[in-house]
Amino acid sequence: MTKKITIAIDAMGGDNSPDKTICGINLFLKKNLLKKDFQLNLFGDEKIIKEKFKKYKVPTESVVITHTDSIVSDEETPLTAIKNSKNTSMWNCIQSQITGDADISLSAGNTGVLLVISRMILKMMNEVNKPALAGLWPNQKGINVVLDLGANIECNENNLVDFAELGSALYKALFPNEKPLVSLLNVGSEEIKGTDTLKKAYKKLKNLSNENNFIFKGYIEGNKIMNDDSKVIVTDGFTGNIALKTAEGTAKFIIDNLKKTLMENLFSKISLIFSFLSLKKFKEKLDPRRYNGAIFLGLNGPVVKSHGGTDSIGFYHSLDLCYKIVKGDLMSQIKNNLNHLNSDNKES
């Protein structure tokens, strides 16, 4: 009998939870009615969760609920969480990977606490020096993987090489029929541009590039991230987080002003009738909920962080991402990539 994909879920973390998380779970279950290859393990207040299941008419066939007494609040600091979080839904959600009861963990709770708890419980992979926070970005034809998005403010060239290996492994897990095309985010595309760290990383990645692992495309500028020239964009956490927030703000600015312009007068409202389907498609492409879910990479188990302020649709997409990550055997992909990295380092 094939082992089921088991996803551990912190049902209580994030704004408007557990309503948001349970409605997102409900959507996932309805969209996967015919699939029998997964199980969802929920952690949180059992009484409240069961009441919400009843309220939203959620099917329970593929769901297991484990009661926990408390929640990690948004005000909690990583330092205090270490002392106070062992009976929380977040802690137990991560811990279930250690006990073999889950393949992946998902939470919309406090990001800093989640990263610290995940690293404490799951530990770093021996081959990786720093964990990375990876996200999905839309491009002209599909999706990019971008990392690091804020886990590490400062990185050396070896960290950036690790991120390339981790990011390309994630891309292969999500899109097994496509080649990971890797680029380093820089101020220009010429080889002579950038910091010493970027230049050293460039040389290392150029030597590692091959058909079996990833194809290194060189440098990429910020205005070309969404061109589909590269599939995996590598940068340090400081630059990556600024790029992420800038992209989110720009997308919101465009959508908000487009709405405002289309509602300005009678003629613009009439034009909306004829262009409704095209505008709907445009809005869906830029909808951040479709790309919800940042992935902690470099630990001995995958952890996905859903945006705390997203709604049930956004949470559904992060849950669907968890399913695809396990289905694509992410951890094996990472180990294969890191073995390749180590063998190349020994040869050099």
NUKE-664351 format. One line per 10 residues: number of its first residue (from 1); their letters; for each residue x, y, z of N, C-alpha, C. Coordinates in pm, whole numbers, plus 50000, padded with zeros to 5 digits. Example, Ala and Ser with C-alpha at 12.3 -4.5 7.8 and 13.67 -1.06 7.14 Angstrom:
BEGIN
1> AS> 51319,49431,50780,51230,49550,50780,51320,49670,50780 ~ 51285,49775,50708,51367,49894,50714,51290,50003,50787
This chain:
BEGIN
1> MTKKITIAID> 50084,49880,50000,50000,50000,50000,50088,50125,50000 ~ 50061,50218,49909,50138,50340,49899,50109,50432,50017 ~ 50216,50487,50075,50201,50578,50189,50133,50707,50145 ~ 50039,50752,50225,49968,50876,50194,50055,50998,50222 ~ 50034,51103,50144,50097,51233,50170,50030,51291,50294 ~ 50108,51318,50397,50052,51368,50522,50097,51510,50548 ~ 50002,51601,50556,50031,51744,50575,49985,51787,50714 ~ 50079,51837,50794,50047,51888,50927,50011,52036,50915 ~ 49899,52076,50976,49849,52213,50961,49827,52277,51098 ~ 49889,52393,51118,49860,52476,51235,49728,52547,51206
11> AMGGDNSPDK> 49620,52495,51262,49486,52547,51229,49455,52682,51294 ~ 49538,52722,51391,49505,52840,51471,49587,52964,51434 ~ 49693,52948,51354,49783,53059,51325,49731,53153,51218 ~ 49763,53283,51232,49725,53383,51131,49598,53457,51164 ~ 49574,53565,51091,49452,53646,51109,49328,53565,51072 ~ 49222,53586,51148,49091,53523,51120,49095,53370,51120 ~ 49188,53315,51194,49192,53169,51208,49120,53130,51337 ~ 49056,53012,51342,49067,52903,51245,48968,52909,51129 ~ 48881,53012,51122,48783,53017,51012,48853,53013,50876 ~ 48958,53098,50863,49030,53105,50735,49094,52972,50698
21> TICGINLFLK> 49164,52913,50794,49233,52787,50764,49135,52675,50731 ~ 49025,52670,50804,48928,52562,50783,48852,52580,50651 ~ 48821,52704,50615,48758,52728,50484,48854,52695,50370 ~ 48982,52724,50391,49083,52688,50292,49098,52537,50280 ~ 49094,52468,50392,49099,52322,50393,48976,52264,50322 ~ 48863,52323,50349,48738,52279,50285,48747,52290,50133 ~ 48803,52401,50086,48821,52422,49942,48916,52317,49883 ~ 49025,52289,49956,49121,52188,49910,49056,52050,49901 ~ 48979,52015,50003,48913,51884,50005,48812,51871,49891 ~ 48738,51977,49864,48638,51973,49757,48703,51963,49619
31> KNLLKKDFQL> 48818,52028,49603,48887,52025,49474,48961,51892,49452 ~ 48978,51815,49560,49051,51688,49550,48966,51570,49598 ~ 48838,51577,49568,48743,51475,49613,48781,51334,49567 ~ 48835,51323,49447,48864,51192,49391,49001,51137,49433 ~ 49082,51220,49495,49215,51176,49538,49207,51112,49676 ~ 49272,50999,49690,49274,50928,49818,49417,50912,49870 ~ 49507,50997,49820,49649,50978,49852,49703,51078,49955 ~ 49614,51145,50031,49663,51242,50129,49582,51236,50259 ~ 49644,51289,50362,49577,51304,50492,49619,51438,50552 ~ 49523,51510,50609,49550,51638,50672,49543,51624,50823
41> NLFGDEKIIK> 49652,51654,50891,49658,51648,51037,49650,51790,51092 ~ 49539,51822,51157,49518,51957,51209,49555,51965,51357 ~ 49621,52076,51394,49659,52099,51532,49596,52229,51581 ~ 49527,52220,51695,49461,52338,51750,49356,52298,51852 ~ 49271,52392,51887,49164,52367,51984,49060,52274,51920 ~ 49054,52151,51966,48971,52049,51903,48823,52088,51903 ~ 48775,52143,52012,48634,52181,52022,48598,52288,51919 ~ 48682,52391,51910,48657,52500,51815,48665,52449,51672 ~ 48766,52367,51643,48783,52315,51507,48663,52233,51465 ~ 48613,52147,51553,48497,52064,51520,48372,52148,51499
51> EKFKKYKVPT> 48358,52256,51576,48244,52348,51558,48250,52415,51421 ~ 48372,52455,51381,48389,52520,51250,48367,52421,51136 ~ 48411,52297,51156,48387,52194,51055,48236,52177,51032 ~ 48163,52176,51141,48018,52161,51132,47955,52283,51065 ~ 48003,52402,51102,47950,52527,51047,47970,52535,50896 ~ 48090,52498,50850,48123,52511,50708,48103,52381,50629 ~ 48048,52280,50697,48017,52151,50633,48140,52090,50565 ~ 48247,52079,50642,48373,52027,50591,48374,51874,50602 ~ 48405,51802,50494,48416,51655,50502,48534,51616,50591 ~ 48519,51510,50667,48621,51472,50766,48695,51343,50732
61> ESVVITHTDS> 48667,51286,50616,48722,51156,50580,48875,51153,50582 ~ 48939,51260,50535,49085,51262,50524,49150,51354,50626 ~ 49080,51378,50737,49126,51475,50836,49141,51410,50974 ~ 49252,51442,51041,49274,51400,51180,49300,51526,51262 ~ 49231,51539,51375,49247,51658,51461,49321,51619,51588 ~ 49427,51695,51620,49502,51676,51744,49486,51801,51830 ~ 49437,51784,51952,49412,51899,52038,49542,51957,52092 ~ 49553,52090,52088,49661,52162,52154,49601,52274,52239 ~ 49670,52308,52346,49612,52399,52444,49627,52547,52412 ~ 49730,52584,52336,49756,52728,52318,49801,52761,52175
71> IVSDEETPLT> 49818,52892,52152,49850,52946,52019,49970,53039,52031 ~ 50053,53043,51929,50161,53142,51922,50100,53272,51871 ~ 50106,53378,51951,50045,53505,51912,50138,53582,51818 ~ 50082,53680,51748,50162,53763,51658,50260,53850,51734 ~ 50232,53877,51862,50318,53962,51944,50435,53883,52005 ~ 50428,53752,51996,50533,53668,52056,50666,53689,51985 ~ 50774,53697,52062,50907,53706,52003,50967,53566,51995 ~ 51062,53544,51904,51126,53412,51896,51185,53366,52029 ~ 51240,53461,52107,51304,53426,52234,51202,53375,52335 ~ 51089,53445,52350,50987,53403,52445,50913,53279,52396
81> AIKNSKNTSM> 50904,53266,52262,50833,53151,52206,50904,53019,52238 ~ 51035,53025,52245,51111,52904,52277,51069,52849,52414 ~ 51041,52939,52506,51003,52899,52641,50856,52860,52650 ~ 50772,52927,52570,50627,52916,52591,50550,52836,52486 ~ 50617,52784,52383,50542,52736,52268,50524,52584,52259 ~ 50573,52510,52358,50573,52364,52343,50434,52300,52343 ~ 50334,52371,52390,50198,52316,52386,50111,52385,52281 ~ 50176,52460,52191,50101,52536,52091,50074,52451,51966 ~ 49978,52500,51887,49945,52433,51761,50063,52439,51664 ~ 50138,52549,51666,50252,52562,51575,50363,52463,51610
91> WNCIQSQITG> 50400,52455,51737,50506,52364,51780,50473,52219,51744 ~ 50352,52178,51778,50312,52039,51754,50299,52007,51605 ~ 50263,52108,51528,50256,52093,51382,50394,52059,51325 ~ 50497,52128,51373,50635,52101,51328,50685,51969,51387 ~ 50660,51948,51515,50708,51830,51585,50658,51701,51521 ~ 50542,51705,51458,50485,51584,51399,50571,51528,51287 ~ 50658,51611,51228,50751,51558,51128,50858,51470,51194 ~ 50900,51509,51313,51002,51432,51386,50948,51295,51426 ~ 50823,51291,51465,50761,51164,51508,50719,51077,51390 ~ 50735,51129,51269,50700,51052,51150,50554,51058,51113
101> DADISLSAGN> 50480,51152,51175,50337,51163,51150,50302,51264,51041 ~ 50403,51329,50983,50377,51426,50877,50497,51435,50783 ~ 50470,51469,50657,50575,51488,50556,50612,51634,50541 ~ 50523,51723,50582,50543,51867,50564,50455,51941,50664 ~ 50493,52063,50701,50415,52142,50797,50376,52275,50735 ~ 50256,52323,50770,50201,52448,50717,50145,52533,50829 ~ 50183,52662,50831,50130,52755,50931,50118,52894,50872 ~ 50016,52968,50917,50000,53108,50880,50035,53198,50999 ~ 50099,53139,51099,50131,53212,51221,50255,53300,51211 ~ 50300,53348,51326,50414,53438,51340,50538,53385,51265
111> TGVLLVISRM> 50585,53462,51165,50694,53415,51077,50824,53392,51153 ~ 50865,53490,51235,50990,53478,51308,50992,53359,51402 ~ 50881,53339,51472,50870,53226,51564,50869,53094,51487 ~ 50797,53091,51375,50791,52969,51294,50929,52927,51245 ~ 51008,53024,51200,51142,52994,51150,51231,52941,51262 ~ 51224,53004,51379,51307,52962,51493,51265,52823,51542 ~ 51135,52802,51557,51086,52671,51603,51120,52561,51502 ~ 51102,52591,51374,51131,52493,51269,51278,52453,51272 ~ 51363,52554,51286,51507,52526,51288,51546,52449,51415 ~ 51481,52481,51525,51512,52414,51651,51469,52267,51648
121> ILKMMNEVNK> 51351,52242,51594,51297,52105,51596,51355,52020,51483 ~ 51354,52072,51361,51394,51992,51245,51545,51991,51222 ~ 51613,52093,51272,51758,52108,51256,51795,52135,51110 ~ 51912,52196,51093,51963,52223,50959,52018,52095,50896 ~ 52007,52085,50765,52074,51977,50693,52225,51999,50707 ~ 52301,51891,50721,52445,51902,50744,52517,51977,50632 ~ 52466,51962,50511,52534,52020,50395,52503,52169,50375 ~ 52407,52223,50451,52362,52361,50431,52400,52446,50551 ~ 52457,52563,50525,52501,52652,50632,52389,52742,50684 ~ 52304,52790,50592,52194,52879,50629,52065,52836,50559
131> PALAGLWPNQ> 51951,52848,50628,51824,52817,50562,51784,52931,50469 ~ 51697,52904,50376,51649,53008,50285,51496,53009,50284 ~ 51442,53126,50259,51297,53142,50246,51267,53165,50099 ~ 51200,53069,50036,51172,53075,49892,51025,53107,49868 ~ 51000,53182,49762,50863,53216,49725,50839,53194,49577 ~ 50712,53192,49539,50673,53175,49399,50629,53309,49342 ~ 50681,53343,49226,50647,53467,49157,50594,53436,49019 ~ 50495,53512,48972,50447,53490,48835,50547,53545,48733 ~ 50556,53480,48618,50630,53538,48506,50541,53534,48382 ~ 50597,53567,48268,50516,53578,48146,50444,53449,48109
141> KGINVVLDLG> 50508,53334,48137,50451,53207,48095,50415,53113,48209 ~ 50463,53139,48328,50439,53046,48438,50479,53102,48572 ~ 50572,53033,48640,50608,53070,48777,50759,53060,48796 ~ 50814,53156,48870,50954,53152,48913,50962,53113,49060 ~ 51076,53057,49099,51112,53042,49239,51214,53150,49271 ~ 51189,53229,49376,51281,53335,49416,51323,53311,49560 ~ 51454,53319,49587,51507,53302,49721,51644,53368,49732 ~ 51675,53420,49846,51614,53419,49977,51525,53543,49990 ~ 51413,53531,50059,51319,53642,50071,51320,53706,50210 ~ 51425,53680,50288,51434,53750,50415,51487,53672,50533
151> ANIECNENNL> 51522,53545,50513,51573,53466,50626,51715,53506,50663 ~ 51792,53556,50564,51933,53590,50588,51965,53727,50528 ~ 51997,53823,50615,52029,53957,50567,52164,53959,50495 ~ 52262,53887,50551,52395,53882,50491,52426,53740,50444 ~ 52483,53729,50324,52517,53598,50268,52653,53605,50200 ~ 52727,53494,50206,52850,53485,50128,52823,53404,50002 ~ 52927,53385,49921,52908,53318,49793,52863,53172,49809 ~ 52910,53106,49916,52870,52967,49938,52722,52956,49974 ~ 52671,53055,50050,52529,53057,50081,52446,53072,49954 ~ 52490,53159,49865,52416,53181,49740,52418,53055,49652
161> VDFAELGSAL> 52529,52983,49653,52536,52857,49579,52440,52755,49640 ~ 52437,52748,49775,52340,52660,49842,52197,52696,49802 ~ 52168,52825,49799,52033,52870,49764,51997,52827,49622 ~ 52095,52832,49532,52070,52789,49393,52036,52640,49389 ~ 52107,52561,49466,52081,52417,49472,51943,52390,49534 ~ 51913,52460,49643,51783,52441,49711,51668,52488,49622 ~ 51685,52604,49561,51580,52659,49475,51553,52575,49352 ~ 51660,52524,49290,51641,52439,49171,51578,52306,49208 ~ 51608,52256,49329,51543,52132,49377,51393,52156,49396 ~ 51358,52270,49453,51216,52304,49471,51147,52316,49336
171> YKALFPNEKP> 51214,52380,49241,51153,52396,49108,51129,52261,49042 ~ 51226,52170,49055,51211,52036,48995,51098,51957,49063 ~ 51081,51979,49194,50973,51911,49265,50836,51960,49218 ~ 50827,52090,49192,50699,52148,49150,50672,52131,49001 ~ 50779,52133,48922,50764,52123,48776,50863,52019,48722 ~ 50833,51891,48742,50928,51784,48710,50965,51772,48563 ~ 50886,51830,48475,50914,51819,48331,50989,51938,48275 ~ 51030,52030,48363,51100,52150,48317,51241,52157,48376 ~ 51329,52226,48306,51466,52245,48352,51476,52370,48439 ~ 51540,52360,48555,51561,52481,48635,51669,52570,48571
181> LVSLLNVGSE> 51632,52690,48533,51725,52788,48478,51754,52888,48589 ~ 51878,52893,48636,51914,52970,48755,51985,53100,48717 ~ 51947,53210,48785,52015,53338,48766,52040,53405,48901 ~ 52146,53484,48906,52177,53565,49024,52124,53706,49003 ~ 52049,53757,49099,51996,53894,49090,52110,53993,49110 ~ 52122,54088,49016,52234,54181,49020,52192,54316,48961 ~ 52282,54414,48969,52252,54548,48916,52274,54555,48765 ~ 52328,54452,48706,52349,54447,48562,52371,54303,48518 ~ 52369,54280,48389,52384,54143,48338,52529,54111,48299 ~ 52615,54213,48296,52754,54190,48258,52831,54121,48371
191> EIKGTDTLKK> 52927,54038,48332,53004,53959,48428,53086,54046,48523 ~ 53125,54163,48479,53213,54248,48560,53136,54326,48668 ~ 53003,54326,48662,52924,54405,48756,52892,54327,48883 ~ 52865,54402,48992,52823,54339,49117,52932,54336,49222 ~ 52895,54289,49339,52987,54280,49452,53083,54162,49435 ~ 53187,54159,49518,53281,54046,49514,53210,53914,49544 ~ 53113,53920,49637,53038,53800,49672,52962,53746,49551 ~ 52898,53834,49477,52823,53792,49358,52917,53737,49251 ~ 53031,53799,49234,53127,53753,49132,53181,53613,49166 ~ 53208,53590,49294,53256,53458,49337,53146,53352,49320
201> AYKKLKNLSN> 53022,53390,49356,52909,53298,49339,52887,53267,49191 ~ 52904,53368,49108,52889,53352,48963,52983,53243,48911 ~ 53110,53251,48950,53210,53154,48904,53176,53012,48950 ~ 53135,53000,49075,53101,52869,49130,52981,52809,49058 ~ 52877,52890,49036,52755,52842,48971,52780,52807,48824 ~ 52868,52882,48761,52904,52854,48621,52970,52716,48610 ~ 53054,52683,48709,53122,52554,48709,53026,52438,48742 ~ 52923,52467,48823,52827,52364,48864,52718,52337,48761 ~ 52700,52431,48671,52590,52423,48573,52603,52299,48485 ~ 52496,52219,48480,52490,52105,48388,52346,52061,48369
211> ENNFIFKGYI> 52322,51978,48270,52187,51937,48232,52116,51857,48342 ~ 52191,51787,48425,52129,51700,48526,52085,51775,48651 ~ 52137,51894,48672,52112,51966,48797,52037,52096,48772 ~ 52106,52195,48718,52043,52321,48676,52131,52385,48570 ~ 52071,52473,48494,52144,52549,48393,52162,52691,48446 ~ 52287,52733,48462,52312,52869,48512,52310,52968,48396 ~ 52223,53068,48409,52203,53167,48302,52280,53297,48324 ~ 52350,53309,48438,52425,53431,48466,52347,53527,48553 ~ 52374,53655,48535,52306,53758,48614,52171,53794,48553 ~ 52082,53844,48638,51954,53896,48591,51923,54024,48667
221> EGNKIMNDDS> 51869,54123,48598,51831,54250,48662,51687,54241,48711 ~ 51655,54326,48808,51524,54322,48872,51407,54339,48777 ~ 51427,54418,48671,51316,54442,48576,51293,54326,48480 ~ 51375,54219,48491,51360,54106,48401,51322,53976,48475 ~ 51294,53988,48604,51259,53870,48683,51138,53798,48626 ~ 51042,53876,48574,50916,53816,48527,50914,53789,48376 ~ 51031,53793,48313,51038,53772,48167,51035,53626,48125 ~ 51050,53534,48220,51055,53390,48193,51189,53346,48133 ~ 51293,53432,48143,51426,53393,48097,51492,53299,48196 ~ 51455,53311,48323,51508,53225,48428,51392,53171,48511
231> KVIVTDGFTG> 51415,53056,48574,51311,52993,48657,51341,53003,48805 ~ 51469,53017,48840,51510,53026,48980,51598,53150,48996 ~ 51552,53245,49077,51625,53371,49098,51686,53367,49237 ~ 51818,53385,49244,51890,53373,49370,51943,53509,49414 ~ 51923,53540,49543,51974,53665,49600,51985,53650,49751 ~ 52043,53750,49817,52047,53749,49963,51912,53793,50017 ~ 51887,53768,50146,51757,53795,50205,51721,53942,50212 ~ 51821,54029,50226,51795,54173,50232,51740,54223,50099 ~ 51811,54191,49991,51768,54232,49857,51638,54164,49817 ~ 51628,54035,49849,51510,53959,49812,51383,54010,49877
241> NIALKTAEGT> 51393,54047,50004,51275,54097,50075,51231,54232,50019 ~ 51326,54319,49989,51292,54448,49928,51227,54427,49792 ~ 51284,54336,49712,51226,54307,49580,51084,54255,49593 ~ 51062,54166,49690,50928,54109,49713,50828,54217,49749 ~ 50862,54300,49847,50770,54405,49892,50743,54507,49780 ~ 50845,54537,49702,50828,54629,49588,50733,54571,49484 ~ 50750,54442,49454,50663,54376,49356,50519,54371,49405 ~ 50500,54337,49534,50365,54332,49591,50299,54470,49587 ~ 50376,54573,49623,50322,54709,49623,50289,54757,49482 ~ 50373,54722,49387,50350,54763,49248,50224,54696,49192
251> AKFIIDNLKK> 50209,54567,49219,50091,54494,49171,49963,54554,49230 ~ 49967,54585,49359,49850,54646,49425,49820,54784,49367 ~ 49925,54863,49343,49909,54997,49286,49842,54990,49149 ~ 49887,54896,49066,49831,54882,48930,49684,54841,48936 ~ 49652,54742,49016,49514,54692,49025,49422,54799,49083 ~ 49465,54866,49192,49382,54969,49255,49354,55085,49161 ~ 49457,55131,49089,49439,55244,48998,49361,55206,48873 ~ 49375,55081,48831,49295,55033,48717,49148,55032,48754 ~ 49116,54984,48874,48977,54985,48922,48922,55127,48927 ~ 49004,55217,48983,48962,55358,48997,48935,55421,48862
261> TLMENLFSKI> 49022,55397,48765,49009,55454,48632,48885,55401,48560 ~ 48859,55272,48575,48746,55209,48507,48611,55249,48565 ~ 48611,55305,48685,48486,55347,48748,48468,55498,48750 ~ 48552,55570,48675,48553,55717,48681,48427,55780,48622 ~ 48379,55729,48509,48263,55789,48444,48180,55682,48372 ~ 48072,55725,48312,47979,55633,48246,48046,55558,48131 ~ 48128,55628,48052,48190,55566,47936,48290,55456,47979 ~ 48365,55485,48084,48462,55384,48131,48390,55263,48190 ~ 48275,55287,48252,48196,55176,48307,48138,55089,48195 ~ 48097,55154,48086,48043,55079,47971,48154,54995,47908
271> SLIFSFLSLK> 48276,55053,47898,48389,54979,47840,48424,54856,47923 ~ 48395,54865,48052,48423,54754,48143,48341,54630,48105 ~ 48222,54653,48055,48135,54541,48015,48201,54459,47905 ~ 48262,54528,47808,48321,54460,47692,48458,54399,47723 ~ 48524,54449,47825,48659,54400,47856,48662,54320,47987 ~ 48545,54282,48037,48537,54217,48168,48622,54090,48178 ~ 48611,54002,48078,48682,53874,48083,48833,53893,48079 ~ 48879,53986,47996,49023,54014,47986,49076,54073,48116 ~ 48998,54163,48176,49040,54225,48302,49040,54124,48416 ~ 48944,54033,48411,48938,53928,48513,49063,53839,48506
281> KFKEKLDPRR> 49102,53804,48384,49221,53722,48362,49346,53796,48410 ~ 49351,53926,48383,49464,54010,48425,49473,54015,48578 ~ 49360,54033,48643,49356,54040,48789,49399,53908,48852 ~ 49352,53798,48793,49387,53666,48846,49537,53641,48835 ~ 49598,53689,48727,49742,53671,48707,49821,53740,48816 ~ 49773,53856,48861,49844,53934,48962,49794,53908,49104 ~ 49697,53820,49120,49640,53793,49252,49744,53724,49341 ~ 49790,53791,49448,49894,53732,49533,49851,53603,49602 ~ 49722,53581,49614,49673,53459,49680,49713,53334,49602 ~ 49726,53347,49470,49763,53232,49387,49906,53185,49414
291> YNGAIFLGLN> 49988,53276,49468,50130,53244,49490,50162,53241,49640 ~ 50058,53226,49721,50076,53229,49866,50150,53105,49913 ~ 50245,53128,50001,50321,53017,50059,50470,53034,50037 ~ 50542,53071,50144,50688,53078,50139,50743,52949,50198 ~ 50847,52895,50138,50898,52764,50177,51032,52778,50247 ~ 51043,52725,50371,51171,52721,50440,51252,52604,50385 ~ 51365,52634,50327,51450,52531,50268,51583,52520,50343 ~ 51637,52399,50348,51765,52377,50416,51750,52305,50548 ~ 51626,52281,50591,51600,52205,50713,51579,52058,50678 ~ 51577,51973,50780,51555,51830,50758,51407,51796,50743
301> GPVVKSHGGT> 51335,51883,50681,51192,51866,50657,51136,51997,50604 ~ 51041,51993,50511,50987,52115,50452,50881,52182,50540 ~ 50887,52314,50547,50789,52393,50621,50741,52506,50531 ~ 50610,52522,50520,50552,52627,50437,50485,52731,50526 ~ 50517,52858,50500,50457,52970,50574,50355,53040,50486 ~ 50228,53028,50523,50123,53102,50455,50122,53245,50508 ~ 50091,53340,50422,50082,53480,50465,49975,53492,50573 ~ 50011,53556,50684,49917,53566,50796,49790,53643,50764 ~ 49799,53737,50670,49683,53820,50638,49603,53772,50518 ~ 49639,53658,50462,49565,53609,50345,49427,53558,50388
311> DSIGFYHSLD> 49343,53530,50289,49210,53476,50319,49210,53325,50294 ~ 49091,53265,50294,49080,53119,50278,49130,53071,50141 ~ 49113,53154,50038,49161,53115,49905,49313,53111,49903 ~ 49375,53212,49964,49520,53213,49975,49571,53094,50054 ~ 49500,53061,50164,49543,52946,50245,49527,52817,50166 ~ 49421,52807,50087,49404,52689,50000,49524,52671,49909 ~ 49572,52781,49849,49685,52771,49756,49812,52727,49828 ~ 49831,52771,49953,49949,52726,50028,49938,52578,50064 ~ 49817,52531,50090,49794,52390,50119,49818,52306,49993 ~ 49771,52356,49880,49793,52288,49752,49943,52282,49721
321> LCYKIVKGDL> 50015,52388,49756,50160,52391,49739,50226,52281,49822 ~ 50182,52263,49945,50235,52156,50031,50217,52020,49966 ~ 50099,51996,49912,50070,51868,49846,50166,51845,49729 ~ 50187,51949,49648,50275,51936,49530,50421,51915,49571 ~ 50462,51980,49680,50601,51967,49727,50630,51823,49767 ~ 50539,51762,49842,50560,51623,49885,50546,51528,49767 ~ 50448,51555,49681,50426,51473,49562,50550,51472,49473 ~ 50618,51588,49466,50739,51599,49385,50865,51555,49455 ~ 50851,51503,49579,50963,51448,49656,51076,51550,49673 ~ 51041,51665,49729,51136,51775,49745,51263,51734,49819
331> MSQIKNNLNH> 51249,51663,49931,51366,51632,50012,51466,51545,49935 ~ 51419,51453,49853,51509,51373,49771,51576,51459,49664 ~ 51500,51552,49608,51557,51644,49508,51668,51727,49570 ~ 51646,51775,49693,51747,51855,49761,51872,51772,49788 ~ 51854,51650,49838,51968,51564,49869,52048,51532,49743 ~ 51981,51508,49632,52050,51482,49506,52132,51603,49463 ~ 52074,51722,49476,52145,51843,49439,52267,51867,49527 ~ 52249,51845,49657,52360,51869,49750,52470,51766,49732 ~ 52436,51643,49696,52537,51542,49664,52619,51585,49543 ~ 52550,51640,49446,52615,51692,49325,52710,51805,49362
341> LNSDNKES> 52665,51892,49451,52748,52005,49495,52872,51955,49567 ~ 52855,51860,49657,52968,51808,49734,53070,51736,49646 ~ 53021,51658,49547,53111,51586,49458,53191,51683,49373 ~ 53128,51791,49330,53200,51891,49250,53304,51965,49333 ~ 53269,51989,49461,53364,52057,49551,53486,51970,49576 ~ 53464,51836,49588,53576,51743,49610,53668,51739,49489 ~ 53607,51742,49370,53687,51737,49247,53771,51862,49229 ~ 53713,51976,49273,53784,52103,49259,53879,52124,49377
